[in-house]
């Protein structure tokens, strides 16, 4: 599963719930300063401790998304990036 906005408030809670359910996922977030980035970094550490990797990237990076989607066979996507 791919989750965008993975370390925002909603994204982090969804990621943790899905991981507790046994789902594997990759998170994306651009760690912008819309609100305190240290909160997002703390959530990234929390997610990492539960086996969820969150990449610091922007969903507007079309080349990265194309490479990612061509390599990883995602079956689901939860789009929460604003």
FENNOR-V573698 format. One record per residue. N is the residue number from 0. SS is DSSP state (A for helix, B for strand, O for the rest). PSI is psi in whole degrees, -180 to 180 (* if undefined). D_FIRST is the distance of its C-alpha to the first C-alpha in Angstrom with 1 decimal. Layout:
n	ss	psi	d_first
N	SS	PSI	D_FIRST
N	SS	PSI	D_FIRST
//
This chain:
n	ss	psi	d_first
0	O	142	0.0
1	B	130	3.8
2	B	120	6.5
3	B	150	10.0
4	O	34	13.0
5	O	-22	11.3
6	O	11	14.9
7	O	175	16.7
8	A	-54	18.2
9	A	-43	15.9
10	A	-43	12.7
11	A	-43	13.8
12	A	-39	14.8
13	A	-43	11.6
14	A	-45	9.8
15	A	-42	12.7
16	A	-43	12.9
17	A	-38	9.4
18	A	-40	10.2
19	A	-28	13.7
20	O	-12	12.5
21	O	4	11.3
22	O	143	7.5
23	O	145	6.3
24	O	163	4.5
25	B	131	6.3
26	B	150	8.4
27	B	141	11.0
28	B	147	14.4
29	O	2	17.9
30	O	40	19.8
31	O	174	22.4
32	O	26	25.5
33	O	-42	25.1
34	O	172	25.5
35	O	111	26.3
36	A	-22	23.9
37	A	-29	25.0
38	A	-42	23.1
39	A	-39	19.9
40	A	-38	20.8
41	A	-41	21.6
42	A	-36	18.2
43	A	-42	16.6
44	A	-42	19.0
45	A	-47	18.1
46	A	-41	14.4
47	A	-38	15.4
48	A	-18	17.7
49	O	7	15.0
50	O	18	13.1
51	O	119	10.6
52	B	133	11.4
53	B	120	12.0
54	B	140	13.6
55	B	92	16.7
56	O	165	16.4
57	O	134	17.1
58	O	-10	15.1
59	O	-4	18.6
60	O	86	18.6
61	A	-39	18.3
62	A	-43	19.2
63	A	-46	16.5
64	A	-41	13.8
65	A	-46	15.5
66	A	-45	15.6
67	A	-48	12.0
68	A	-24	11.0
69	A	-20	13.9
70	A	-40	13.0
71	O	125	9.4
72	O	71	8.7
73	O	135	5.3
74	O	-21	6.1
75	O	156	4.8
76	B	134	5.5
77	B	110	7.5
78	B	106	10.5
79	O	0	12.9
80	O	139	14.7
81	O	*	18.3
//
